[in-house]
Amino acid sequence: MRYNGLLGTFPMEIRVFVACFVIVLSIGFFTGLFFVSETGSTDPVGMEENYLGNEEDEGAEVMKFKKSEREMLTIVHTHILSMSLIFFLLGGLVWITKASKKLKLFLTVEPFFSVILTFGGIYLLWSGVLWMKYIVMFSGMLMTATFAVSAILVLSQSLNSPKTFEQV
């Protein structure tokens, strides 16, 4: 089955629909990252404080308490489920763009590893495995980069002029 470049052959209405979906999905994704930056969880110390609390730091501007197991399970559960769906849908669109198979394979498989490493790592960090904060940071950055590249790839090919499948 030939699917490489199939997106460019879709009628303009469908490509606009796909582009609107990816734009709204990206707004949601990057709003989540903005929320993370607002919680102070973008550096190792802030990440630790966000999940483990900072009650013992008398000089802290904002008092944070260790999250309960129920809160942690809710965070991990909802993020793994929602992110897996996000990357499944975006990955399906990536596969019908015109790009190399190796790039598409990386962009569509890597995020699933990053989701597990990021949110599983957050749970392990909360459990006391403090070095996981570095894994969480790296996997979160990699997940964000693959999302951005995938979204740009799909958007750019959705908004280009249509081509017949033979031209692809």
PyMOL commands that place a pseudoatom at each C-alpha (Angstrom):
pseudoatom trace, name=CA, resn=MET, resi=1, chain=A, elem=C, hetatm=0, pos=[0.000, 0.000, 0.000]
pseudoatom trace, name=CA, resn=ARG, resi=2, chain=A, elem=C, hetatm=0, pos=[1.352, 3.407, -0.959]
pseudoatom trace, name=CA, resn=TYR, resi=3, chain=A, elem=C, hetatm=0, pos=[0.761, 6.018, 1.717]
pseudoatom trace, name=CA, resn=ASN, resi=4, chain=A, elem=C, hetatm=0, pos=[3.892, 8.200, 1.567]
pseudoatom trace, name=CA, resn=GLY, resi=5, chain=A, elem=C, hetatm=0, pos=[2.631, 11.654, 0.590]
pseudoatom trace, name=CA, resn=LEU, resi=6, chain=A, elem=C, hetatm=0, pos=[-1.025, 10.682, 0.683]
pseudoatom trace, name=CA, resn=LEU, resi=7, chain=A, elem=C, hetatm=0, pos=[-1.916, 13.747, 2.776]
pseudoatom trace, name=CA, resn=GLY, resi=8, chain=A, elem=C, hetatm=0, pos=[-0.992, 16.065, -0.105]
pseudoatom trace, name=CA, resn=THR, resi=9, chain=A, elem=C, hetatm=0, pos=[-3.493, 14.325, -2.377]
pseudoatom trace, name=CA, resn=PHE, resi=10, chain=A, elem=C, hetatm=0, pos=[-6.483, 14.959, -0.122]
pseudoatom trace, name=CA, resn=PRO, resi=11, chain=A, elem=C, hetatm=0, pos=[-9.007, 17.611, -1.147]
pseudoatom trace, name=CA, resn=MET, resi=12, chain=A, elem=C, hetatm=0, pos=[-8.348, 21.081, 0.283]
pseudoatom trace, name=CA, resn=GLU, resi=13, chain=A, elem=C, hetatm=0, pos=[-11.335, 20.814, 2.680]
pseudoatom trace, name=CA, resn=ILE, resi=14, chain=A, elem=C, hetatm=0, pos=[-9.901, 17.700, 4.335]
pseudoatom trace, name=CA, resn=ARG, resi=15, chain=A, elem=C, hetatm=0, pos=[-6.406, 19.203, 4.520]
pseudoatom trace, name=CA, resn=VAL, resi=16, chain=A, elem=C, hetatm=0, pos=[-7.851, 22.342, 6.169]
pseudoatom trace, name=CA, resn=PHE, resi=17, chain=A, elem=C, hetatm=0, pos=[-9.711, 20.094, 8.618]
pseudoatom trace, name=CA, resn=VAL, resi=18, chain=A, elem=C, hetatm=0, pos=[-6.460, 18.254, 9.428]
pseudoatom trace, name=CA, resn=ALA, resi=19, chain=A, elem=C, hetatm=0, pos=[-4.596, 21.558, 9.804]
pseudoatom trace, name=CA, resn=CYS, resi=20, chain=A, elem=C, hetatm=0, pos=[-7.272, 22.918, 12.184]
pseudoatom trace, name=CA, resn=PHE, resi=21, chain=A, elem=C, hetatm=0, pos=[-7.040, 19.741, 14.263]
pseudoatom trace, name=CA, resn=VAL, resi=22, chain=A, elem=C, hetatm=0, pos=[-3.239, 19.957, 14.506]
pseudoatom trace, name=CA, resn=ILE, resi=23, chain=A, elem=C, hetatm=0, pos=[-3.377, 23.669, 15.400]
pseudoatom trace, name=CA, resn=VAL, resi=24, chain=A, elem=C, hetatm=0, pos=[-5.902, 23.120, 18.203]
pseudoatom trace, name=CA, resn=LEU, resi=25, chain=A, elem=C, hetatm=0, pos=[-4.004, 20.018, 19.389]
pseudoatom trace, name=CA, resn=SER, resi=26, chain=A, elem=C, hetatm=0, pos=[-0.801, 22.080, 19.472]
pseudoatom trace, name=CA, resn=ILE, resi=27, chain=A, elem=C, hetatm=0, pos=[-2.470, 24.861, 21.443]
pseudoatom trace, name=CA, resn=GLY, resi=28, chain=A, elem=C, hetatm=0, pos=[-3.576, 22.281, 24.012]
pseudoatom trace, name=CA, resn=PHE, resi=29, chain=A, elem=C, hetatm=0, pos=[-0.159, 20.609, 24.128]
pseudoatom trace, name=CA, resn=PHE, resi=30, chain=A, elem=C, hetatm=0, pos=[1.803, 23.826, 24.527]
pseudoatom trace, name=CA, resn=THR, resi=31, chain=A, elem=C, hetatm=0, pos=[-0.689, 25.226, 27.048]
pseudoatom trace, name=CA, resn=GLY, resi=32, chain=A, elem=C, hetatm=0, pos=[0.131, 22.165, 29.152]
pseudoatom trace, name=CA, resn=LEU, resi=33, chain=A, elem=C, hetatm=0, pos=[3.824, 23.034, 28.905]
pseudoatom trace, name=CA, resn=PHE, resi=34, chain=A, elem=C, hetatm=0, pos=[3.041, 26.599, 29.920]
pseudoatom trace, name=CA, resn=PHE, resi=35, chain=A, elem=C, hetatm=0, pos=[1.240, 25.202, 32.972]
pseudoatom trace, name=CA, resn=VAL, resi=36, chain=A, elem=C, hetatm=0, pos=[4.328, 23.141, 33.840]
pseudoatom trace, name=CA, resn=SER, resi=37, chain=A, elem=C, hetatm=0, pos=[6.479, 26.266, 33.650]
pseudoatom trace, name=CA, resn=GLU, resi=38, chain=A, elem=C, hetatm=0, pos=[4.022, 28.092, 35.922]
pseudoatom trace, name=CA, resn=THR, resi=39, chain=A, elem=C, hetatm=0, pos=[4.358, 25.377, 38.586]
pseudoatom trace, name=CA, resn=GLY, resi=40, chain=A, elem=C, hetatm=0, pos=[8.130, 25.817, 38.656]
pseudoatom trace, name=CA, resn=SER, resi=41, chain=A, elem=C, hetatm=0, pos=[8.682, 22.227, 37.508]
pseudoatom trace, name=CA, resn=THR, resi=42, chain=A, elem=C, hetatm=0, pos=[11.048, 23.048, 34.658]
pseudoatom trace, name=CA, resn=ASP, resi=43, chain=A, elem=C, hetatm=0, pos=[14.271, 22.516, 36.612]
pseudoatom trace, name=CA, resn=PRO, resi=44, chain=A, elem=C, hetatm=0, pos=[15.361, 19.569, 38.800]
pseudoatom trace, name=CA, resn=VAL, resi=45, chain=A, elem=C, hetatm=0, pos=[14.784, 21.370, 42.120]
pseudoatom trace, name=CA, resn=GLY, resi=46, chain=A, elem=C, hetatm=0, pos=[11.377, 22.704, 41.066]
pseudoatom trace, name=CA, resn=MET, resi=47, chain=A, elem=C, hetatm=0, pos=[10.313, 19.283, 39.832]
pseudoatom trace, name=CA, resn=GLU, resi=48, chain=A, elem=C, hetatm=0, pos=[11.286, 17.695, 43.126]
pseudoatom trace, name=CA, resn=GLU, resi=49, chain=A, elem=C, hetatm=0, pos=[9.423, 20.383, 45.096]
pseudoatom trace, name=CA, resn=ASN, resi=50, chain=A, elem=C, hetatm=0, pos=[6.317, 20.038, 42.918]
pseudoatom trace, name=CA, resn=TYR, resi=51, chain=A, elem=C, hetatm=0, pos=[5.884, 16.335, 43.707]
pseudoatom trace, name=CA, resn=LEU, resi=52, chain=A, elem=C, hetatm=0, pos=[7.719, 15.891, 47.019]
pseudoatom trace, name=CA, resn=GLY, resi=53, chain=A, elem=C, hetatm=0, pos=[6.899, 19.243, 48.607]
pseudoatom trace, name=CA, resn=ASN, resi=54, chain=A, elem=C, hetatm=0, pos=[9.123, 21.863, 50.218]
pseudoatom trace, name=CA, resn=GLU, resi=55, chain=A, elem=C, hetatm=0, pos=[7.686, 22.052, 53.746]
pseudoatom trace, name=CA, resn=GLU, resi=56, chain=A, elem=C, hetatm=0, pos=[11.152, 21.953, 55.283]
pseudoatom trace, name=CA, resn=ASP, resi=57, chain=A, elem=C, hetatm=0, pos=[12.420, 24.960, 53.305]
pseudoatom trace, name=CA, resn=GLU, resi=58, chain=A, elem=C, hetatm=0, pos=[11.584, 27.896, 55.571]
pseudoatom trace, name=CA, resn=GLY, resi=59, chain=A, elem=C, hetatm=0, pos=[12.643, 30.406, 52.919]
pseudoatom trace, name=CA, resn=ALA, resi=60, chain=A, elem=C, hetatm=0, pos=[10.301, 29.075, 50.216]
pseudoatom trace, name=CA, resn=GLU, resi=61, chain=A, elem=C, hetatm=0, pos=[8.087, 31.697, 48.553]
pseudoatom trace, name=CA, resn=VAL, resi=62, chain=A, elem=C, hetatm=0, pos=[5.276, 29.186, 47.985]
pseudoatom trace, name=CA, resn=MET, resi=63, chain=A, elem=C, hetatm=0, pos=[4.681, 26.291, 50.361]
pseudoatom trace, name=CA, resn=LYS, resi=64, chain=A, elem=C, hetatm=0, pos=[4.225, 22.987, 48.534]
pseudoatom trace, name=CA, resn=PHE, resi=65, chain=A, elem=C, hetatm=0, pos=[3.259, 19.676, 50.073]
pseudoatom trace, name=CA, resn=LYS, resi=66, chain=A, elem=C, hetatm=0, pos=[4.064, 16.152, 48.910]
pseudoatom trace, name=CA, resn=LYS, resi=67, chain=A, elem=C, hetatm=0, pos=[1.372, 14.864, 46.594]
pseudoatom trace, name=CA, resn=SER, resi=68, chain=A, elem=C, hetatm=0, pos=[-0.709, 11.965, 47.853]
pseudoatom trace, name=CA, resn=GLU, resi=69, chain=A, elem=C, hetatm=0, pos=[-0.596, 8.570, 46.166]
pseudoatom trace, name=CA, resn=ARG, resi=70, chain=A, elem=C, hetatm=0, pos=[-4.099, 9.190, 44.832]
pseudoatom trace, name=CA, resn=GLU, resi=71, chain=A, elem=C, hetatm=0, pos=[-2.999, 12.490, 43.252]
pseudoatom trace, name=CA, resn=MET, resi=72, chain=A, elem=C, hetatm=0, pos=[0.053, 10.835, 41.697]
pseudoatom trace, name=CA, resn=LEU, resi=73, chain=A, elem=C, hetatm=0, pos=[-1.926, 7.932, 40.279]
pseudoatom trace, name=CA, resn=THR, resi=74, chain=A, elem=C, hetatm=0, pos=[-4.434, 10.383, 38.821]
pseudoatom trace, name=CA, resn=ILE, resi=75, chain=A, elem=C, hetatm=0, pos=[-1.682, 12.479, 37.214]
pseudoatom trace, name=CA, resn=VAL, resi=76, chain=A, elem=C, hetatm=0, pos=[0.115, 9.435, 35.781]
pseudoatom trace, name=CA, resn=HIS, resi=77, chain=A, elem=C, hetatm=0, pos=[-3.078, 7.691, 34.647]
pseudoatom trace, name=CA, resn=THR, resi=78, chain=A, elem=C, hetatm=0, pos=[-4.650, 10.678, 32.894]
pseudoatom trace, name=CA, resn=HIS, resi=79, chain=A, elem=C, hetatm=0, pos=[-1.439, 11.829, 31.244]
pseudoatom trace, name=CA, resn=ILE, resi=80, chain=A, elem=C, hetatm=0, pos=[-0.434, 8.413, 29.915]
pseudoatom trace, name=CA, resn=LEU, resi=81, chain=A, elem=C, hetatm=0, pos=[-3.905, 7.793, 28.483]
pseudoatom trace, name=CA, resn=SER, resi=82, chain=A, elem=C, hetatm=0, pos=[-4.351, 11.242, 26.942]
pseudoatom trace, name=CA, resn=MET, resi=83, chain=A, elem=C, hetatm=0, pos=[-0.794, 11.532, 25.614]
pseudoatom trace, name=CA, resn=SER, resi=84, chain=A, elem=C, hetatm=0, pos=[-0.947, 8.089, 24.035]
pseudoatom trace, name=CA, resn=LEU, resi=85, chain=A, elem=C, hetatm=0, pos=[-4.102, 9.137, 22.163]
pseudoatom trace, name=CA, resn=ILE, resi=86, chain=A, elem=C, hetatm=0, pos=[-2.555, 12.460, 21.147]
pseudoatom trace, name=CA, resn=PHE, resi=87, chain=A, elem=C, hetatm=0, pos=[0.536, 10.753, 19.734]
pseudoatom trace, name=CA, resn=PHE, resi=88, chain=A, elem=C, hetatm=0, pos=[-1.502, 7.992, 18.097]
pseudoatom trace, name=CA, resn=LEU, resi=89, chain=A, elem=C, hetatm=0, pos=[-3.639, 10.509, 16.198]
pseudoatom trace, name=CA, resn=LEU, resi=90, chain=A, elem=C, hetatm=0, pos=[-0.739, 12.775, 15.292]
pseudoatom trace, name=CA, resn=GLY, resi=91, chain=A, elem=C, hetatm=0, pos=[1.361, 9.743, 14.335]
pseudoatom trace, name=CA, resn=GLY, resi=92, chain=A, elem=C, hetatm=0, pos=[-1.348, 8.509, 11.988]
pseudoatom trace, name=CA, resn=LEU, resi=93, chain=A, elem=C, hetatm=0, pos=[-1.189, 11.853, 10.213]
pseudoatom trace, name=CA, resn=VAL, resi=94, chain=A, elem=C, hetatm=0, pos=[2.629, 11.762, 10.129]
pseudoatom trace, name=CA, resn=TRP, resi=95, chain=A, elem=C, hetatm=0, pos=[2.514, 8.404, 8.330]
pseudoatom trace, name=CA, resn=ILE, resi=96, chain=A, elem=C, hetatm=0, pos=[0.569, 9.914, 5.411]
pseudoatom trace, name=CA, resn=THR, resi=97, chain=A, elem=C, hetatm=0, pos=[2.989, 12.826, 4.930]
pseudoatom trace, name=CA, resn=LYS, resi=98, chain=A, elem=C, hetatm=0, pos=[5.821, 12.742, 2.429]
pseudoatom trace, name=CA, resn=ALA, resi=99, chain=A, elem=C, hetatm=0, pos=[8.975, 11.983, 4.436]
pseudoatom trace, name=CA, resn=SER, resi=100, chain=A, elem=C, hetatm=0, pos=[11.453, 9.160, 4.921]
pseudoatom trace, name=CA, resn=LYS, resi=101, chain=A, elem=C, hetatm=0, pos=[10.289, 6.009, 6.670]
pseudoatom trace, name=CA, resn=LYS, resi=102, chain=A, elem=C, hetatm=0, pos=[13.080, 6.317, 9.244]
pseudoatom trace, name=CA, resn=LEU, resi=103, chain=A, elem=C, hetatm=0, pos=[12.019, 9.847, 10.205]
pseudoatom trace, name=CA, resn=LYS, resi=104, chain=A, elem=C, hetatm=0, pos=[8.362, 8.835, 10.389]
pseudoatom trace, name=CA, resn=LEU, resi=105, chain=A, elem=C, hetatm=0, pos=[9.208, 5.760, 12.466]
pseudoatom trace, name=CA, resn=PHE, resi=106, chain=A, elem=C, hetatm=0, pos=[11.174, 7.880, 14.930]
pseudoatom trace, name=CA, resn=LEU, resi=107, chain=A, elem=C, hetatm=0, pos=[8.500, 10.600, 15.143]
pseudoatom trace, name=CA, resn=THR, resi=108, chain=A, elem=C, hetatm=0, pos=[5.716, 8.082, 15.705]
pseudoatom trace, name=CA, resn=VAL, resi=109, chain=A, elem=C, hetatm=0, pos=[7.336, 5.553, 18.051]
pseudoatom trace, name=CA, resn=GLU, resi=110, chain=A, elem=C, hetatm=0, pos=[9.640, 7.675, 20.215]
pseudoatom trace, name=CA, resn=PRO, resi=111, chain=A, elem=C, hetatm=0, pos=[6.830, 9.674, 21.904]
pseudoatom trace, name=CA, resn=PHE, resi=112, chain=A, elem=C, hetatm=0, pos=[5.376, 6.492, 23.401]
pseudoatom trace, name=CA, resn=PHE, resi=113, chain=A, elem=C, hetatm=0, pos=[8.705, 5.751, 25.095]
pseudoatom trace, name=CA, resn=SER, resi=114, chain=A, elem=C, hetatm=0, pos=[8.931, 9.366, 26.261]
pseudoatom trace, name=CA, resn=VAL, resi=115, chain=A, elem=C, hetatm=0, pos=[5.407, 9.265, 27.693]
pseudoatom trace, name=CA, resn=ILE, resi=116, chain=A, elem=C, hetatm=0, pos=[6.266, 6.189, 29.774]
pseudoatom trace, name=CA, resn=LEU, resi=117, chain=A, elem=C, hetatm=0, pos=[9.645, 7.583, 30.831]
pseudoatom trace, name=CA, resn=THR, resi=118, chain=A, elem=C, hetatm=0, pos=[8.238, 11.019, 31.664]
pseudoatom trace, name=CA, resn=PHE, resi=119, chain=A, elem=C, hetatm=0, pos=[5.168, 10.040, 33.657]
pseudoatom trace, name=CA, resn=GLY, resi=120, chain=A, elem=C, hetatm=0, pos=[6.536, 6.764, 35.005]
pseudoatom trace, name=CA, resn=GLY, resi=121, chain=A, elem=C, hetatm=0, pos=[9.627, 8.739, 35.966]
pseudoatom trace, name=CA, resn=ILE, resi=122, chain=A, elem=C, hetatm=0, pos=[7.514, 11.311, 37.781]
pseudoatom trace, name=CA, resn=TYR, resi=123, chain=A, elem=C, hetatm=0, pos=[5.931, 8.502, 39.791]
pseudoatom trace, name=CA, resn=LEU, resi=124, chain=A, elem=C, hetatm=0, pos=[9.356, 7.002, 40.569]
pseudoatom trace, name=CA, resn=LEU, resi=125, chain=A, elem=C, hetatm=0, pos=[10.637, 10.464, 41.560]
pseudoatom trace, name=CA, resn=TRP, resi=126, chain=A, elem=C, hetatm=0, pos=[7.675, 10.794, 43.926]
pseudoatom trace, name=CA, resn=SER, resi=127, chain=A, elem=C, hetatm=0, pos=[8.514, 7.302, 45.259]
pseudoatom trace, name=CA, resn=GLY, resi=128, chain=A, elem=C, hetatm=0, pos=[11.992, 8.471, 46.214]
pseudoatom trace, name=CA, resn=VAL, resi=129, chain=A, elem=C, hetatm=0, pos=[14.116, 7.676, 43.145]
pseudoatom trace, name=CA, resn=LEU, resi=130, chain=A, elem=C, hetatm=0, pos=[15.438, 11.232, 42.970]
pseudoatom trace, name=CA, resn=TRP, resi=131, chain=A, elem=C, hetatm=0, pos=[17.747, 10.800, 39.960]
pseudoatom trace, name=CA, resn=MET, resi=132, chain=A, elem=C, hetatm=0, pos=[14.671, 10.137, 37.796]
pseudoatom trace, name=CA, resn=LYS, resi=133, chain=A, elem=C, hetatm=0, pos=[14.133, 13.910, 37.611]
pseudoatom trace, name=CA, resn=TYR, resi=134, chain=A, elem=C, hetatm=0, pos=[16.901, 14.042, 34.976]
pseudoatom trace, name=CA, resn=ILE, resi=135, chain=A, elem=C, hetatm=0, pos=[15.294, 11.256, 32.933]
pseudoatom trace, name=CA, resn=VAL, resi=136, chain=A, elem=C, hetatm=0, pos=[11.939, 13.041, 33.228]
pseudoatom trace, name=CA, resn=MET, resi=137, chain=A, elem=C, hetatm=0, pos=[13.452, 16.293, 31.998]
pseudoatom trace, name=CA, resn=PHE, resi=138, chain=A, elem=C, hetatm=0, pos=[15.246, 14.678, 29.050]
pseudoatom trace, name=CA, resn=SER, resi=139, chain=A, elem=C, hetatm=0, pos=[12.275, 12.530, 27.979]
pseudoatom trace, name=CA, resn=GLY, resi=140, chain=A, elem=C, hetatm=0, pos=[9.915, 15.494, 28.349]
pseudoatom trace, name=CA, resn=MET, resi=141, chain=A, elem=C, hetatm=0, pos=[12.125, 17.638, 26.112]
pseudoatom trace, name=CA, resn=LEU, resi=142, chain=A, elem=C, hetatm=0, pos=[12.409, 14.844, 23.546]
pseudoatom trace, name=CA, resn=MET, resi=143, chain=A, elem=C, hetatm=0, pos=[8.635, 14.292, 23.618]
pseudoatom trace, name=CA, resn=THR, resi=144, chain=A, elem=C, hetatm=0, pos=[8.060, 18.019, 23.063]
pseudoatom trace, name=CA, resn=ALA, resi=145, chain=A, elem=C, hetatm=0, pos=[10.552, 18.122, 20.195]
pseudoatom trace, name=CA, resn=THR, resi=146, chain=A, elem=C, hetatm=0, pos=[8.955, 15.130, 18.444]
pseudoatom trace, name=CA, resn=PHE, resi=147, chain=A, elem=C, hetatm=0, pos=[5.515, 16.677, 18.903]
pseudoatom trace, name=CA, resn=ALA, resi=148, chain=A, elem=C, hetatm=0, pos=[6.680, 19.988, 17.410]
pseudoatom trace, name=CA, resn=VAL, resi=149, chain=A, elem=C, hetatm=0, pos=[8.423, 18.375, 14.419]
pseudoatom trace, name=CA, resn=SER, resi=150, chain=A, elem=C, hetatm=0, pos=[5.433, 16.113, 13.763]
pseudoatom trace, name=CA, resn=ALA, resi=151, chain=A, elem=C, hetatm=0, pos=[2.960, 18.990, 13.978]
pseudoatom trace, name=CA, resn=ILE, resi=152, chain=A, elem=C, hetatm=0, pos=[5.052, 21.178, 11.657]
pseudoatom trace, name=CA, resn=LEU, resi=153, chain=A, elem=C, hetatm=0, pos=[5.428, 18.314, 9.160]
pseudoatom trace, name=CA, resn=VAL, resi=154, chain=A, elem=C, hetatm=0, pos=[1.679, 17.655, 9.074]
pseudoatom trace, name=CA, resn=LEU, resi=155, chain=A, elem=C, hetatm=0, pos=[0.750, 21.357, 9.004]
pseudoatom trace, name=CA, resn=SER, resi=156, chain=A, elem=C, hetatm=0, pos=[3.169, 22.242, 6.234]
pseudoatom trace, name=CA, resn=GLN, resi=157, chain=A, elem=C, hetatm=0, pos=[1.927, 19.421, 4.025]
pseudoatom trace, name=CA, resn=SER, resi=158, chain=A, elem=C, hetatm=0, pos=[-1.720, 20.097, 4.851]
pseudoatom trace, name=CA, resn=LEU, resi=159, chain=A, elem=C, hetatm=0, pos=[-1.473, 23.701, 3.767]
pseudoatom trace, name=CA, resn=ASN, resi=160, chain=A, elem=C, hetatm=0, pos=[0.575, 23.173, 0.572]
pseudoatom trace, name=CA, resn=SER, resi=161, chain=A, elem=C, hetatm=0, pos=[-1.107, 22.966, -2.809]
pseudoatom trace, name=CA, resn=PRO, resi=162, chain=A, elem=C, hetatm=0, pos=[-2.622, 19.570, -3.652]
pseudoatom trace, name=CA, resn=LYS, resi=163, chain=A, elem=C, hetatm=0, pos=[-0.717, 17.052, -5.770]
pseudoatom trace, name=CA, resn=THR, resi=164, chain=A, elem=C, hetatm=0, pos=[-1.825, 13.922, -7.487]
pseudoatom trace, name=CA, resn=PHE, resi=165, chain=A, elem=C, hetatm=0, pos=[-0.535, 10.717, -5.949]
pseudoatom trace, name=CA, resn=GLU, resi=166, chain=A, elem=C, hetatm=0, pos=[1.636, 10.065, -9.016]
pseudoatom trace, name=CA, resn=GLN, resi=167, chain=A, elem=C, hetatm=0, pos=[3.474, 13.383, -8.473]
pseudoatom trace, name=CA, resn=VAL, resi=168, chain=A, elem=C, hetatm=0, pos=[4.454, 12.354, -4.952]
for i in range(1, 168): cmd.bond("trace and resi %d" % i, "trace and resi %d" % (i + 1))
show_as sticks, trace
zoom trace
